[in-house]
Amino acid sequence: MYNTRLIQSSLEDLKNITKADFYLCDSKKEVLVSTFEKLDLDEKEISLFVEGDADRQNIRQYNFVKIRKNDKETYTLITYLANGDSYMIGRIAASEVTHLMSIQTPKITKEDFYKDLIRGNVLFNEIRTRSQALHINTEALRRVMAISLHGEDTEELFPICLEIIKNIYPDKKEDYVLNVDDNVILLIKEFSDGSEDEANECARQIVSTINTELMTGAKVTYGCLVTELKDLSESYKQASMAMEVVKIFYDDRDIASYTSLGIGRLIHQLPRQLCEMFLKEVFGENDKDLLTNEQVNIIEKFFDNNLNVSETARSLDIKRTTLIYKIEKINEILKLDINKFEDAMTLKIAMMVAKYTSYIYKNN
């Protein structure tokens, strides 16, 4: 927001010299500055100019002029002079207001630029101008990496983790660390060859350092490689989605790329109604209470061991015959035969879809 006191003082000085009155409003027609005791203009006349395409207009002794700061900021200055050239005085006043606004424009930092960039808030033709002013290379091999803590006391450890990441990557010319919220740290990382191995090595270093320094777990996900700054927003979306998918479906993973999410990425993009329809098809109406925690654990172990009964019995530390009996009971409940690949695959997908819908309900 601009210092309206400074603009008000300047326009009052100009009024004392020229005997003109001035009125400045924004695009929402909210008054910022006025030297009028009473503005004798119909509100409709002001609205027609503010919302119209014209940059200048005269209505009686009133001169209207638009002051454009950028594509999002437009202001209207109205000048009134009872006897004289309100057009010329209006031009002088507009020039003064424009100058005062420009010297008050806050300096854009690299952090502000990168935050706007990944959120898609920078126009294409502004990227090169801003990046040159900030000495950022527009063409380089980059990925956006998302870093999240998991374990106990993550809120207290988050600020320390942020400093650790900044210390690992202190060179802000090539890499930049951002704090976008209280749960995820972003690293905009420049790579030499852009290979998956290079990205994985970087992620491993981060996880290992956090494990050692903070004695807690961490997850690192990253988006696809981009060669231009304008594409960083896409890599950011991919890294963010990958983090969410890992937390829902692959909690045992510490590192994941957007391209390695498998069926989890596919399920994550399904509409909720379609997910619910599929779950009713597999489990019926009472899907939440259909299986006990023990039965779910048996199924998961059975899948982990590639439908091998002997290996599953060994990992569960139960007899093979006992496991066969428990699997038969599960088959009766579900009206499936999870010893068969097709039914096992149906159940595997259904359990992942159930995790996803539970996540949606919990977060909404």
C-alpha positions as CSV (number, residue, x, y, z in Angstrom):
1,M,0.0,0.0,0.0
2,Y,1.3,3.5,-0.9
3,N,1.9,6.2,1.6
4,T,-1.3,8.3,1.0
5,R,-0.2,11.0,3.4
6,L,2.7,11.8,1.2
7,I,0.5,11.9,-1.9
8,Q,-2.2,14.0,0.0
9,S,0.4,16.5,1.1
10,S,1.8,16.9,-2.4
11,L,-1.6,17.4,-4.0
12,E,-2.6,19.9,-1.3
13,D,0.6,21.9,-2.1
14,L,-0.4,21.7,-5.8
15,K,-3.9,22.9,-4.9
16,N,-2.4,26.0,-3.1
17,I,-0.4,26.8,-6.2
18,T,-3.0,26.1,-8.9
19,K,-6.3,26.5,-7.1
20,A,-7.4,23.1,-8.5
21,D,-8.9,20.2,-6.5
22,F,-7.9,16.6,-6.8
23,Y,-9.5,13.2,-6.1
24,L,-7.6,9.9,-6.3
25,C,-9.3,6.5,-6.2
26,D,-8.4,2.9,-6.9
27,S,-10.0,0.4,-9.3
28,K,-12.7,-0.4,-6.7
29,K,-13.6,3.3,-6.6
30,E,-12.3,3.5,-3.0
31,V,-11.0,7.0,-2.2
32,L,-7.3,7.2,-1.4
33,V,-6.7,11.0,-1.5
34,S,-9.0,14.0,-1.9
35,T,-8.7,17.8,-1.6
36,F,-12.4,18.4,-2.3
37,E,-14.6,19.7,0.5
38,K,-17.4,18.1,-1.6
39,L,-17.1,16.3,-4.9
40,D,-19.9,17.5,-7.2
41,L,-19.8,14.5,-9.4
42,D,-22.3,11.7,-9.9
43,E,-21.0,8.3,-8.7
44,K,-22.2,6.8,-12.0
45,E,-19.9,9.2,-14.0
46,I,-16.9,8.1,-11.9
47,S,-17.8,4.4,-12.4
48,L,-18.2,4.7,-16.1
49,F,-14.6,6.1,-16.4
50,V,-13.0,3.7,-13.9
51,E,-14.6,0.7,-15.6
52,G,-14.2,2.0,-19.1
53,D,-11.3,1.7,-21.6
54,A,-10.5,5.4,-21.9
55,D,-7.3,6.7,-20.3
56,R,-8.3,10.4,-20.4
57,Q,-11.7,12.2,-20.4
58,N,-13.1,15.6,-19.7
59,I,-16.6,16.1,-18.1
60,R,-17.4,19.8,-17.7
61,Q,-14.5,21.3,-15.6
62,Y,-13.4,17.8,-14.5
63,N,-10.4,16.1,-16.0
64,F,-10.2,12.3,-15.6
65,V,-6.9,10.4,-16.1
66,K,-5.9,6.8,-15.4
67,I,-2.6,6.0,-13.7
68,R,-1.5,2.5,-14.5
69,K,1.2,0.9,-12.3
70,N,1.0,-2.6,-13.8
71,D,-1.6,-5.0,-15.2
72,K,-3.2,-5.3,-11.8
73,E,-3.0,-1.8,-10.4
74,T,-5.0,1.1,-12.0
75,Y,-5.8,4.4,-10.3
76,T,-8.1,7.3,-11.4
77,L,-7.1,10.9,-10.7
78,I,-9.8,13.5,-11.1
79,T,-8.8,17.2,-11.4
80,Y,-11.3,20.1,-11.1
81,L,-10.5,23.7,-12.0
82,A,-13.3,26.2,-12.1
83,N,-11.6,28.7,-14.3
84,G,-8.6,27.4,-16.2
85,D,-7.1,24.4,-18.0
86,S,-7.9,21.4,-15.8
87,Y,-6.4,19.1,-18.5
88,M,-2.9,20.6,-18.1
89,I,-3.1,20.7,-14.3
90,G,-4.4,17.1,-14.4
91,R,-1.3,16.0,-16.4
92,I,1.0,17.7,-13.9
93,A,-0.7,16.1,-10.9
94,A,-0.8,12.6,-12.6
95,S,3.0,12.9,-13.2
96,E,3.6,13.8,-9.6
97,V,1.4,11.0,-8.3
98,T,3.1,8.5,-10.6
99,H,6.5,9.6,-9.4
100,L,5.5,9.3,-5.7
101,M,4.1,5.8,-6.3
102,S,7.2,4.7,-8.1
103,I,9.6,5.7,-5.3
104,Q,7.4,3.9,-2.8
105,T,7.2,0.7,-4.8
106,P,8.7,-2.0,-2.6
107,K,11.8,-3.7,-3.8
108,I,11.2,-7.2,-5.2
109,T,13.4,-9.8,-3.5
110,K,14.4,-13.2,-4.8
111,E,12.2,-14.8,-2.3
112,D,9.1,-12.8,-3.4
113,F,10.0,-13.4,-7.0
114,Y,10.3,-17.2,-6.6
115,K,7.1,-17.4,-4.5
116,D,5.2,-15.5,-7.1
117,L,6.8,-17.6,-9.9
118,I,5.9,-21.0,-8.5
119,R,2.4,-19.9,-7.8
120,G,2.0,-18.7,-11.4
121,N,1.6,-15.0,-10.4
122,V,4.3,-13.6,-12.7
123,L,3.3,-12.7,-16.3
124,F,5.4,-14.4,-19.0
125,N,6.8,-11.0,-20.3
126,E,7.8,-10.0,-16.7
127,I,9.9,-13.1,-15.9
128,R,12.9,-12.1,-18.0
129,T,12.8,-8.5,-16.7
130,R,12.6,-9.4,-13.1
131,S,15.1,-12.3,-13.3
132,Q,17.6,-10.0,-15.0
133,A,17.2,-7.4,-12.2
134,L,17.7,-10.1,-9.6
135,H,20.6,-11.7,-11.5
136,I,18.9,-15.0,-11.9
137,N,19.7,-17.2,-14.9
138,T,16.5,-17.8,-16.9
139,E,17.7,-20.9,-18.6
140,A,19.2,-23.7,-16.4
141,L,18.4,-27.3,-15.4
142,R,16.2,-27.0,-12.3
143,R,13.8,-29.0,-10.2
144,V,11.5,-28.0,-7.3
145,M,12.1,-30.3,-4.3
146,A,9.6,-30.4,-1.4
147,I,10.9,-31.3,2.1
148,S,8.7,-32.3,5.0
149,L,9.4,-33.6,8.5
150,H,7.6,-36.6,10.0
151,G,7.7,-37.9,13.5
152,E,7.3,-36.2,16.9
153,D,7.6,-32.4,17.6
154,T,7.7,-31.5,13.9
155,E,6.3,-28.0,14.6
156,E,9.1,-27.2,17.0
157,L,11.8,-28.7,14.7
158,F,10.6,-27.0,11.5
159,P,12.4,-23.6,12.0
160,I,15.6,-25.5,12.8
161,C,15.2,-27.7,9.7
162,L,14.7,-24.6,7.6
163,E,18.1,-23.3,8.8
164,I,19.7,-26.6,8.2
165,I,18.6,-26.7,4.5
166,K,19.7,-23.1,4.0
167,N,23.1,-24.0,5.4
168,I,23.4,-27.0,3.0
169,Y,22.6,-24.8,0.0
170,P,24.0,-21.3,0.9
171,D,24.6,-20.3,-2.7
172,K,21.5,-18.3,-3.6
173,K,22.7,-17.6,-7.1
174,E,22.1,-21.3,-8.1
175,D,19.8,-22.7,-5.4
176,Y,17.1,-21.1,-3.3
177,V,15.3,-22.3,-0.2
178,L,11.7,-21.2,0.4
179,N,9.3,-21.5,3.4
180,V,5.9,-21.6,1.8
181,D,4.0,-22.8,4.8
182,D,4.5,-24.4,8.2
183,N,4.7,-27.9,6.9
184,V,6.8,-27.9,3.7
185,I,10.2,-26.4,2.8
186,L,10.9,-25.9,-0.9
187,L,14.3,-26.1,-2.5
188,I,14.6,-24.7,-6.0
189,K,17.7,-26.7,-7.1
190,E,19.9,-26.2,-10.1
191,F,21.5,-29.4,-11.5
192,S,24.5,-30.0,-13.7
193,D,23.2,-32.9,-15.8
194,G,19.6,-33.2,-14.6
195,S,19.5,-36.9,-14.2
196,E,17.3,-38.8,-11.8
197,D,20.5,-40.1,-10.0
198,E,21.6,-36.6,-9.4
199,A,18.2,-35.6,-7.9
200,N,18.1,-38.8,-5.8
201,E,21.6,-38.1,-4.4
202,C,20.6,-34.6,-3.5
203,A,17.4,-35.9,-1.8
204,R,19.4,-38.6,0.1
205,Q,21.8,-36.0,1.4
206,I,18.9,-33.9,2.7
207,V,17.2,-36.8,4.4
208,S,20.5,-38.1,5.9
209,T,21.4,-34.6,7.3
210,I,18.0,-34.1,8.9
211,N,18.1,-37.6,10.4
212,T,21.5,-36.9,11.9
213,E,21.0,-33.3,13.0
214,L,17.4,-33.5,14.3
215,M,17.0,-37.2,15.1
216,T,13.7,-37.3,13.2
217,G,12.4,-38.5,9.9
218,A,12.1,-36.5,6.7
219,K,10.5,-37.0,3.3
220,V,11.8,-35.4,0.0
221,T,9.8,-35.3,-3.2
222,Y,10.6,-33.6,-6.4
223,G,9.0,-32.6,-9.7
224,C,10.2,-33.0,-13.3
225,L,13.3,-31.3,-14.6
226,V,12.6,-27.9,-16.3
227,T,14.9,-25.8,-18.4
228,E,13.2,-22.4,-18.1
229,L,12.0,-20.3,-15.2
230,K,8.5,-20.1,-16.5
231,D,8.1,-23.9,-16.0
232,L,9.1,-23.9,-12.3
233,S,5.4,-23.6,-11.3
234,E,4.7,-26.9,-13.0
235,S,7.6,-28.6,-11.2
236,Y,6.3,-27.1,-7.9
237,K,2.9,-28.6,-8.5
238,Q,4.4,-32.0,-9.2
239,A,6.6,-31.9,-6.1
240,S,3.6,-30.9,-4.0
241,M,1.4,-33.6,-5.4
242,A,4.2,-36.2,-5.0
243,M,4.5,-35.3,-1.3
244,E,0.7,-35.7,-0.8
245,V,0.7,-39.1,-2.7
246,V,3.6,-40.4,-0.6
247,K,1.9,-39.5,2.6
248,I,-1.3,-41.2,1.6
249,F,0.0,-44.3,-0.1
250,Y,3.7,-44.8,0.4
251,D,4.4,-43.7,4.0
252,D,7.5,-46.0,4.1
253,R,9.2,-44.0,1.4
254,D,11.6,-41.2,2.3
255,I,12.3,-40.1,-1.3
256,A,10.0,-40.0,-4.3
257,S,9.9,-38.3,-7.7
258,Y,6.8,-37.3,-9.5
259,T,7.5,-39.9,-12.2
260,S,7.8,-42.8,-9.7
261,L,4.4,-42.6,-8.0
262,G,2.8,-45.5,-10.0
263,I,-0.9,-46.1,-9.4
264,G,-0.9,-43.8,-6.4
265,R,-0.6,-40.8,-8.8
266,L,-3.5,-42.1,-10.9
267,I,-5.8,-42.6,-7.9
268,H,-4.9,-39.2,-6.6
269,Q,-6.4,-37.6,-9.7
270,L,-9.7,-39.5,-9.5
271,P,-12.9,-37.6,-8.6
272,R,-14.3,-38.5,-5.1
273,Q,-17.6,-39.7,-6.5
274,L,-15.9,-42.2,-8.8
275,C,-13.8,-43.4,-5.8
276,E,-16.9,-43.9,-3.7
277,M,-18.7,-45.8,-6.5
278,F,-15.8,-48.1,-6.9
279,L,-15.6,-48.8,-3.1
280,K,-19.3,-49.7,-3.0
281,E,-18.8,-52.0,-5.9
282,V,-16.0,-53.9,-4.1
283,F,-17.0,-53.7,-0.5
284,G,-20.7,-53.0,-0.5
285,E,-22.5,-50.3,1.6
286,N,-20.6,-51.1,4.9
287,D,-17.1,-50.9,3.5
288,K,-15.6,-49.2,6.7
289,D,-16.6,-52.0,9.1
290,L,-16.2,-54.9,6.7
291,L,-12.7,-56.0,7.7
292,T,-10.9,-56.0,11.1
293,N,-7.5,-54.4,11.5
294,E,-6.0,-57.9,11.8
295,Q,-7.6,-58.9,8.4
296,V,-6.3,-55.7,6.8
297,N,-2.8,-56.5,8.1
298,I,-3.0,-60.0,6.7
299,I,-4.0,-58.8,3.3
300,E,-1.2,-56.2,3.2
301,K,1.4,-58.8,4.2
302,F,0.0,-61.2,1.6
303,F,0.4,-58.6,-1.1
304,D,3.9,-57.6,0.1
305,N,4.9,-61.2,-0.3
306,N,3.5,-61.5,-3.8
307,L,0.5,-63.8,-2.8
308,N,3.0,-66.3,-1.4
309,V,1.2,-68.1,1.5
310,S,4.3,-69.6,3.1
311,E,6.3,-66.4,3.1
312,T,3.3,-64.5,4.4
313,A,2.8,-67.0,7.3
314,R,6.5,-66.7,8.1
315,S,6.4,-62.9,8.2
316,L,3.2,-63.0,10.4
317,D,4.7,-65.7,12.6
318,I,1.6,-68.0,12.3
319,K,1.1,-71.5,10.9
320,R,0.5,-71.9,7.2
321,T,-2.8,-73.7,7.8
322,T,-4.0,-70.9,10.1
323,L,-3.2,-68.3,7.4
324,I,-5.1,-70.3,4.7
325,Y,-8.1,-70.4,7.1
326,K,-7.9,-66.6,7.7
327,I,-7.6,-65.9,3.9
328,E,-10.6,-68.1,3.2
329,K,-12.6,-66.1,5.8
330,I,-11.6,-62.9,4.1
331,N,-12.6,-64.3,0.7
332,E,-16.0,-65.1,2.1
333,I,-16.5,-61.6,3.5
334,L,-15.4,-59.9,0.3
335,K,-16.8,-62.4,-2.1
336,L,-13.4,-62.4,-3.8
337,D,-10.6,-64.9,-4.2
338,I,-7.5,-63.0,-3.4
339,N,-5.4,-66.0,-4.2
340,K,-6.2,-65.1,-7.8
341,F,-4.3,-62.3,-9.4
342,E,-7.3,-60.4,-10.8
343,D,-9.2,-60.4,-7.5
344,A,-6.0,-59.5,-5.6
345,M,-5.4,-56.6,-7.9
346,T,-9.0,-55.4,-7.5
347,L,-8.7,-55.5,-3.7
348,K,-5.2,-53.8,-3.8
349,I,-6.6,-50.9,-5.8
350,A,-9.7,-50.7,-3.6
351,M,-7.6,-50.5,-0.4
352,M,-5.6,-47.7,-2.0
353,V,-8.8,-45.9,-3.0
354,A,-10.1,-46.3,0.5
355,K,-7.0,-44.6,1.9
356,Y,-7.4,-41.8,-0.5
357,T,-11.1,-41.1,0.3
358,S,-10.2,-41.3,4.1
359,Y,-7.6,-38.6,3.4
360,I,-10.0,-36.4,1.6
361,Y,-12.6,-36.6,4.3
362,K,-10.0,-35.9,7.0
363,N,-8.6,-32.9,5.3
364,N,-12.0,-31.4,4.1
